Amino acid sequence: MAIIVNLDVEMAKNKISLNELSERVGITPANLSILKTGKAKAI
C-alpha cells in the first residue's frame, strides 16, 4: 500500500518553498524533492 501526499498542493496552500519546508521538517532539499516527485523507494 502506497502513502500518497501531494506536497505541491500542500506547499501552495501554505505558501511555503521547498527549502523552507526542508528546514522545518529537518531533511535535505534533495531528499524532499525525491519525496515530492514520487521517486522515493523507501522512507
PDB file of N, CA, C, O and CB in Angstrom:
ATOM      1  N   MET A   1       0.847  -1.175   0.000  1.00  0.00           N
ATOM      2  CA  MET A   1       0.000   0.000   0.000  1.00  0.00           C
ATOM      3  C   MET A   1       0.892   1.237   0.000  1.00  0.00           C
ATOM      4  O   MET A   1       1.785   1.364   0.838  1.00  0.00           O
ATOM      5  CB  MET A   1      -0.963  -0.002   1.221  1.00  0.00           C
ATOM      6  N   ALA A   2       0.656   2.125  -0.915  1.00  0.00           N
ATOM      7  CA  ALA A   2       1.460   3.343  -1.035  1.00  0.00           C
ATOM      8  C   ALA A   2       0.865   4.474  -0.210  1.00  0.00           C
ATOM      9  O   ALA A   2      -0.352   4.600  -0.073  1.00  0.00           O
ATOM     10  CB  ALA A   2       1.574   3.768  -2.502  1.00  0.00           C
ATOM     11  N   ILE A   3       1.744   5.280   0.328  1.00  0.00           N
ATOM     12  CA  ILE A   3       1.322   6.501   1.019  1.00  0.00           C
ATOM     13  C   ILE A   3       1.495   7.636   0.032  1.00  0.00           C
ATOM     14  O   ILE A   3       2.602   7.869  -0.454  1.00  0.00           O
ATOM     15  CB  ILE A   3       2.150   6.753   2.348  1.00  0.00           C
ATOM     16  N   ILE A   4       0.415   8.351  -0.277  1.00  0.00           N
ATOM     17  CA  ILE A   4       0.470   9.416  -1.265  1.00  0.00           C
ATOM     18  C   ILE A   4       0.172  10.751  -0.591  1.00  0.00           C
ATOM     19  O   ILE A   4      -0.866  10.935   0.045  1.00  0.00           O
ATOM     20  CB  ILE A   4      -0.525   9.148  -2.419  1.00  0.00           C
ATOM     21  N   VAL A   5       1.111  11.669  -0.750  1.00  0.00           N
ATOM     22  CA  VAL A   5       0.933  13.020  -0.234  1.00  0.00           C
ATOM     23  C   VAL A   5       1.276  13.973  -1.365  1.00  0.00           C
ATOM     24  O   VAL A   5       2.352  13.871  -1.954  1.00  0.00           O
ATOM     25  CB  VAL A   5       1.823  13.286   1.039  1.00  0.00           C
ATOM     26  N   ASN A   6       0.395  14.877  -1.670  1.00  0.00           N
ATOM     27  CA  ASN A   6       0.648  15.846  -2.726  1.00  0.00           C
ATOM     28  C   ASN A   6       1.339  17.063  -2.133  1.00  0.00           C
ATOM     29  O   ASN A   6       0.690  18.033  -1.741  1.00  0.00           O
ATOM     30  CB  ASN A   6      -0.664  16.250  -3.435  1.00  0.00           C
ATOM     31  N   LEU A   7       2.659  17.000  -2.075  1.00  0.00           N
ATOM     32  CA  LEU A   7       3.431  18.083  -1.470  1.00  0.00           C
ATOM     33  C   LEU A   7       3.264  19.382  -2.232  1.00  0.00           C
ATOM     34  O   LEU A   7       3.222  20.449  -1.620  1.00  0.00           O
ATOM     35  CB  LEU A   7       4.898  17.713  -1.403  1.00  0.00           C
ATOM     36  N   ASP A   8       3.167  19.322  -3.557  1.00  0.00           N
ATOM     37  CA  ASP A   8       2.982  20.544  -4.342  1.00  0.00           C
ATOM     38  C   ASP A   8       1.730  21.290  -3.902  1.00  0.00           C
ATOM     39  O   ASP A   8       1.748  22.509  -3.730  1.00  0.00           O
ATOM     40  CB  ASP A   8       2.900  20.215  -5.837  1.00  0.00           C
ATOM     41  N   VAL A   9       0.653  20.554  -3.724  1.00  0.00           N
ATOM     42  CA  VAL A   9      -0.624  21.158  -3.331  1.00  0.00           C
ATOM     43  C   VAL A   9      -0.518  21.756  -1.932  1.00  0.00           C
ATOM     44  O   VAL A   9      -0.926  22.895  -1.707  1.00  0.00           O
ATOM     45  CB  VAL A   9      -1.762  20.114  -3.382  1.00  0.00           C
ATOM     46  N   GLU A  10       0.024  20.995  -1.003  1.00  0.00           N
ATOM     47  CA  GLU A  10       0.144  21.476   0.372  1.00  0.00           C
ATOM     48  C   GLU A  10       1.099  22.667   0.483  1.00  0.00           C
ATOM     49  O   GLU A  10       0.855  23.598   1.251  1.00  0.00           O
ATOM     50  CB  GLU A  10       0.618  20.346   1.278  1.00  0.00           C
ATOM     51  N   MET A  11       2.185  22.629  -0.287  1.00  0.00           N
ATOM     52  CA  MET A  11       3.129  23.745  -0.277  1.00  0.00           C
ATOM     53  C   MET A  11       2.474  25.004  -0.837  1.00  0.00           C
ATOM     54  O   MET A  11       2.705  26.099  -0.324  1.00  0.00           O
ATOM     55  CB  MET A  11       4.390  23.395  -1.086  1.00  0.00           C
ATOM     56  N   ALA A  12       1.667  24.863  -1.874  1.00  0.00           N
ATOM     57  CA  ALA A  12       0.974  26.013  -2.452  1.00  0.00           C
ATOM     58  C   ALA A  12      -0.062  26.577  -1.482  1.00  0.00           C
ATOM     59  O   ALA A  12      -0.187  27.793  -1.335  1.00  0.00           O
ATOM     60  CB  ALA A  12       0.301  25.621  -3.772  1.00  0.00           C
ATOM     61  N   LYS A  13      -0.803  25.688  -0.824  1.00  0.00           N
ATOM     62  CA  LYS A  13      -1.807  26.142   0.155  1.00  0.00           C
ATOM     63  C   LYS A  13      -1.170  26.953   1.271  1.00  0.00           C
ATOM     64  O   LYS A  13      -1.722  27.960   1.713  1.00  0.00           O
ATOM     65  CB  LYS A  13      -2.554  24.944   0.751  1.00  0.00           C
ATOM     66  N   ASN A  14       0.001  26.504   1.725  1.00  0.00           N
ATOM     67  CA  ASN A  14       0.679  27.153   2.842  1.00  0.00           C
ATOM     68  C   ASN A  14       1.698  28.202   2.410  1.00  0.00           C
ATOM     69  O   ASN A  14       2.369  28.805   3.247  1.00  0.00           O
ATOM     70  CB  ASN A  14       1.359  26.121   3.681  1.00  0.00           C
ATOM     71  N   LYS A  15       1.810  28.417   1.097  1.00  0.00           N
ATOM     72  CA  LYS A  15       2.742  29.395   0.534  1.00  0.00           C
ATOM     73  C   LYS A  15       4.140  29.228   1.120  1.00  0.00           C
ATOM     74  O   LYS A  15       4.717  30.162   1.676  1.00  0.00           O
ATOM     75  CB  LYS A  15       2.236  30.817   0.785  1.00  0.00           C
ATOM     76  N   ILE A  16       4.662  28.023   0.983  1.00  0.00           N
ATOM     77  CA  ILE A  16       5.962  27.675   1.533  1.00  0.00           C
ATOM     78  C   ILE A  16       6.845  27.099   0.418  1.00  0.00           C
ATOM     79  O   ILE A  16       6.366  26.371  -0.451  1.00  0.00           O
ATOM     80  CB  ILE A  16       5.813  26.661   2.704  1.00  0.00           C
ATOM     81  N   SER A  17       8.114  27.429   0.457  1.00  0.00           N
ATOM     82  CA  SER A  17       9.047  26.929  -0.553  1.00  0.00           C
ATOM     83  C   SER A  17       9.592  25.567  -0.136  1.00  0.00           C
ATOM     84  O   SER A  17       9.457  25.142   1.011  1.00  0.00           O
ATOM     85  CB  SER A  17      10.205  27.929  -0.771  1.00  0.00           C
ATOM     86  N   LEU A  18      10.206  24.905  -1.097  1.00  0.00           N
ATOM     87  CA  LEU A  18      10.822  23.600  -0.842  1.00  0.00           C
ATOM     88  C   LEU A  18      11.921  23.727   0.210  1.00  0.00           C
ATOM     89  O   LEU A  18      12.025  22.888   1.105  1.00  0.00           O
ATOM     90  CB  LEU A  18      11.397  23.004  -2.147  1.00  0.00           C
ATOM     91  N   ASN A  19      12.732  24.765   0.106  1.00  0.00           N
ATOM     92  CA  ASN A  19      13.822  24.966   1.062  1.00  0.00           C
ATOM     93  C   ASN A  19      13.301  25.240   2.470  1.00  0.00           C
ATOM     94  O   ASN A  19      13.830  24.707   3.446  1.00  0.00           O
ATOM     95  CB  ASN A  19      14.710  26.117   0.608  1.00  0.00           C
ATOM     96  N   GLU A  20      12.271  26.065   2.573  1.00  0.00           N
ATOM     97  CA  GLU A  20      11.704  26.369   3.893  1.00  0.00           C
ATOM     98  C   GLU A  20      11.088  25.122   4.522  1.00  0.00           C
ATOM     99  O   GLU A  20      11.257  24.877   5.716  1.00  0.00           O
ATOM    100  CB  GLU A  20      10.645  27.483   3.781  1.00  0.00           C
ATOM    101  N   LEU A  21      10.378  24.340   3.721  1.00  0.00           N
ATOM    102  CA  LEU A  21       9.784  23.107   4.228  1.00  0.00           C
ATOM    103  C   LEU A  21      10.863  22.133   4.680  1.00  0.00           C
ATOM    104  O   LEU A  21      10.719  21.484   5.716  1.00  0.00           O
ATOM    105  CB  LEU A  21       8.901  22.458   3.159  1.00  0.00           C
ATOM    106  N   SER A  22      11.939  22.028   3.912  1.00  0.00           N
ATOM    107  CA  SER A  22      13.014  21.101   4.282  1.00  0.00           C
ATOM    108  C   SER A  22      13.656  21.520   5.602  1.00  0.00           C
ATOM    109  O   SER A  22      14.015  20.662   6.408  1.00  0.00           O
ATOM    110  CB  SER A  22      14.079  21.035   3.170  1.00  0.00           C
ATOM    111  N   GLU A  23      13.807  22.814   5.834  1.00  0.00           N
ATOM    112  CA  GLU A  23      14.353  23.291   7.107  1.00  0.00           C
ATOM    113  C   GLU A  23      13.410  22.968   8.264  1.00  0.00           C
ATOM    114  O   GLU A  23      13.849  22.551   9.335  1.00  0.00           O
ATOM    115  CB  GLU A  23      14.612  24.803   7.044  1.00  0.00           C
ATOM    116  N   ARG A  24      12.125  23.164   8.039  1.00  0.00           N
ATOM    117  CA  ARG A  24      11.138  22.922   9.098  1.00  0.00           C
ATOM    118  C   ARG A  24      11.039  21.454   9.495  1.00  0.00           C
ATOM    119  O   ARG A  24      10.887  21.135  10.675  1.00  0.00           O
ATOM    120  CB  ARG A  24       9.781  23.411   8.653  1.00  0.00           C
ATOM    121  N   VAL A  25      11.127  20.552   8.503  1.00  0.00           N
ATOM    122  CA  VAL A  25      10.964  19.128   8.816  1.00  0.00           C
ATOM    123  C   VAL A  25      12.284  18.425   9.082  1.00  0.00           C
ATOM    124  O   VAL A  25      12.299  17.294   9.566  1.00  0.00           O
ATOM    125  CB  VAL A  25      10.251  18.432   7.688  1.00  0.00           C
ATOM    126  N   GLY A  26      13.398  19.089   8.767  1.00  0.00           N
ATOM    127  CA  GLY A  26      14.696  18.534   9.112  1.00  0.00           C
ATOM    128  C   GLY A  26      15.255  17.524   8.131  1.00  0.00           C
ATOM    129  O   GLY A  26      16.024  16.646   8.523  1.00  0.00           O
ATOM    130  N   ILE A  27      14.884  17.629   6.862  1.00  0.00           N
ATOM    131  CA  ILE A  27      15.505  16.775   5.846  1.00  0.00           C
ATOM    132  C   ILE A  27      16.083  17.671   4.752  1.00  0.00           C
ATOM    133  O   ILE A  27      15.702  18.835   4.625  1.00  0.00           O
ATOM    134  CB  ILE A  27      14.471  15.750   5.248  1.00  0.00           C
ATOM    135  N   THR A  28      16.992  17.126   3.975  1.00  0.00           N
ATOM    136  CA  THR A  28      17.640  17.930   2.951  1.00  0.00           C
ATOM    137  C   THR A  28      16.669  18.250   1.819  1.00  0.00           C
ATOM    138  O   THR A  28      15.732  17.492   1.568  1.00  0.00           O
ATOM    139  CB  THR A  28      18.873  17.208   2.406  1.00  0.00           C
ATOM    140  N   PRO A  29      16.893  19.374   1.134  1.00  0.00           N
ATOM    141  CA  PRO A  29      16.038  19.699  -0.016  1.00  0.00           C
ATOM    142  C   PRO A  29      16.076  18.616  -1.095  1.00  0.00           C
ATOM    143  O   PRO A  29      15.072  18.380  -1.767  1.00  0.00           O
ATOM    144  CB  PRO A  29      16.461  21.032  -0.617  1.00  0.00           C
ATOM    145  N   ALA A  30      17.227  17.956  -1.268  1.00  0.00           N
ATOM    146  CA  ALA A  30      17.325  16.883  -2.266  1.00  0.00           C
ATOM    147  C   ALA A  30      16.405  15.718  -1.906  1.00  0.00           C
ATOM    148  O   ALA A  30      15.695  15.201  -2.769  1.00  0.00           O
ATOM    149  CB  ALA A  30      18.780  16.390  -2.385  1.00  0.00           C
ATOM    150  N   ASN A  31      16.412  15.304  -0.648  1.00  0.00           N
ATOM    151  CA  ASN A  31      15.538  14.196  -0.225  1.00  0.00           C
ATOM    152  C   ASN A  31      14.073  14.599  -0.288  1.00  0.00           C
ATOM    153  O   ASN A  31      13.222  13.786  -0.647  1.00  0.00           O
ATOM    154  CB  ASN A  31      15.893  13.742   1.199  1.00  0.00           C
ATOM    155  N   LEU A  32      13.772  15.832   0.055  1.00  0.00           N
ATOM    156  CA  LEU A  32      12.393  16.308  -0.023  1.00  0.00           C
ATOM    157  C   LEU A  32      11.926  16.329  -1.480  1.00  0.00           C
ATOM    158  O   LEU A  32      10.771  16.011  -1.765  1.00  0.00           O
ATOM    159  CB  LEU A  32      12.266  17.716   0.608  1.00  0.00           C
ATOM    160  N   SER A  33      12.802  16.696  -2.384  1.00  0.00           N
ATOM    161  CA  SER A  33      12.471  16.703  -3.801  1.00  0.00           C
ATOM    162  C   SER A  33      12.157  15.295  -4.298  1.00  0.00           C
ATOM    163  O   SER A  33      11.239  15.105  -5.096  1.00  0.00           O
ATOM    164  CB  SER A  33      13.618  17.305  -4.611  1.00  0.00           C
ATOM    165  N   ILE A  34      12.915  14.314  -3.830  1.00  0.00           N
ATOM    166  CA  ILE A  34      12.652  12.914  -4.201  1.00  0.00           C
ATOM    167  C   ILE A  34      11.275  12.485  -3.708  1.00  0.00           C
ATOM    168  O   ILE A  34      10.544  11.798  -4.423  1.00  0.00           O
ATOM    169  CB  ILE A  34      13.742  11.978  -3.622  1.00  0.00           C
ATOM    170  N   LEU A  35      10.922  12.883  -2.504  1.00  0.00           N
ATOM    171  CA  LEU A  35       9.592  12.563  -1.977  1.00  0.00           C
ATOM    172  C   LEU A  35       8.516  13.283  -2.783  1.00  0.00           C
ATOM    173  O   LEU A  35       7.470  12.708  -3.085  1.00  0.00           O
ATOM    174  CB  LEU A  35       9.488  12.946  -0.484  1.00  0.00           C
ATOM    175  N   LYS A  36       8.775  14.534  -3.126  1.00  0.00           N
ATOM    176  CA  LYS A  36       7.806  15.355  -3.852  1.00  0.00           C
ATOM    177  C   LYS A  36       7.505  14.792  -5.234  1.00  0.00           C
ATOM    178  O   LYS A  36       6.362  14.835  -5.688  1.00  0.00           O
ATOM    179  CB  LYS A  36       8.319  16.780  -3.979  1.00  0.00           C
ATOM    180  N   THR A  37       8.525  14.263  -5.905  1.00  0.00           N
ATOM    181  CA  THR A  37       8.334  13.736  -7.251  1.00  0.00           C
ATOM    182  C   THR A  37       7.817  12.302  -7.280  1.00  0.00           C
ATOM    183  O   THR A  37       7.469  11.774  -8.336  1.00  0.00           O
ATOM    184  CB  THR A  37       9.621  13.810  -8.001  1.00  0.00           C
ATOM    185  N   GLY A  38       7.772  11.683  -6.106  1.00  0.00           N
ATOM    186  CA  GLY A  38       7.266  10.314  -6.037  1.00  0.00           C
ATOM    187  C   GLY A  38       8.286   9.268  -6.414  1.00  0.00           C
ATOM    188  O   GLY A  38       7.917   8.131  -6.708  1.00  0.00           O
ATOM    189  N   LYS A  39       9.559   9.617  -6.414  1.00  0.00           N
ATOM    190  CA  LYS A  39      10.624   8.680  -6.796  1.00  0.00           C
ATOM    191  C   LYS A  39      11.268   7.985  -5.615  1.00  0.00           C
ATOM    192  O   LYS A  39      12.243   7.253  -5.788  1.00  0.00           O
ATOM    193  CB  LYS A  39      11.680   9.400  -7.572  1.00  0.00           C
ATOM    194  N   ALA A  40      10.749   8.197  -4.430  1.00  0.00           N
ATOM    195  CA  ALA A  40      11.331   7.585  -3.227  1.00  0.00           C
ATOM    196  C   ALA A  40      11.085   6.077  -3.243  1.00  0.00           C
ATOM    197  O   ALA A  40       9.983   5.622  -3.550  1.00  0.00           O
ATOM    198  CB  ALA A  40      10.733   8.221  -1.937  1.00  0.00           C
ATOM    199  N   LYS A  41      12.111   5.319  -2.914  1.00  0.00           N
ATOM    200  CA  LYS A  41      11.995   3.860  -2.851  1.00  0.00           C
ATOM    201  C   LYS A  41      11.612   3.411  -1.440  1.00  0.00           C
ATOM    202  O   LYS A  41      10.978   2.371  -1.263  1.00  0.00           O
ATOM    203  CB  LYS A  41      13.319   3.194  -3.281  1.00  0.00           C
ATOM    204  N   ALA A  42      12.004   4.206  -0.439  1.00  0.00           N
ATOM    205  CA  ALA A  42      11.714   3.874   0.961  1.00  0.00           C
ATOM    206  C   ALA A  42      11.719   5.158   1.780  1.00  0.00           C
ATOM    207  O   ALA A  42      12.204   6.200   1.338  1.00  0.00           O
ATOM    208  CB  ALA A  42      12.754   2.848   1.531  1.00  0.00           C
ATOM    209  N   ILE A  43      11.178   5.057   2.957  1.00  0.00           N
ATOM    210  CA  ILE A  43      11.167   6.217   3.855  1.00  0.00           C
ATOM    211  C   ILE A  43      11.953   5.843   5.092  1.00  0.00           C
ATOM    212  O   ILE A  43      12.091   6.656   6.006  1.00  0.00           O
ATOM    213  CB  ILE A  43       9.705   6.659   4.226  1.00  0.00           C
TER     214      ILE A  43
END
